[in-house]
Amino acid sequence: MKESKIKTSTAERYKLIASRISKGRILDIGCGYGDLRKFLTDNVEFYGVDKNPRGTKIKKVDVSEEKLPFKDEFFDYVVAAEILEHLGNPGNFLKEARRVLRKNGKLIVTVPNAYNFYHLVRAFFNKYSNTWEHVCIYDKRSIISLLRMYGFGVREAFPVFFKIPKGERNCKFLEKRFPALCSYILVVGEK
């Protein structure tokens, strides 16, 4: 399997996600190489799907249009890190995530924050571009509403990582002082 190089900001998100996963089966949506598994404990059974899989043992699925190729109530966790903003039809994915999650299973989602400081500064200097092909943008309220609309109870929802433009590093001091301007929003939903 080809190894991918994990950016520092991605590794920080994966560590935060992994800290919410104890044991059981996990499905990583849009997993690419499956890098999240490097941050999980040995008592987690990892599964991955991606529209363009780049690793071994990762199934090819377009979650905005297709059904997930797993039995009902098969997973303890479904993770969608930086995925929802790319989906023209997030409803299909959320219905499928709910279907494959066990009772009390957790959906862990991260999305870019619509009001994050990094993008606001880039937009101010006319340097912002939608190079990531985002079709939706979310703030804390809208991502919570979306998950509730599809039957998830929201256990946690908070902004994380205050990225500063120089080197895209996280500034923990600013993260604590200005959470509304953080780069991402982490939400943990429960079936």
Secondary structure, DSSP 8 states (H G I E B T S, - for coil): -------HHHHHHHHHHHTT--SEEEEEET-TTTGGGGGS-TTEEEEEEESS--STTEEE--TTTS--SS-TT-EEEEEEES-GGG-S-HHHHHHHHHHHEEEEEEEEEEEEBTT-HHHHHHHHTT----TT--S--B-HHHHHHHHHHTT-EEEEEEEE--EETGGGEE-HHHHHH-GGG-SEEEEEEE-
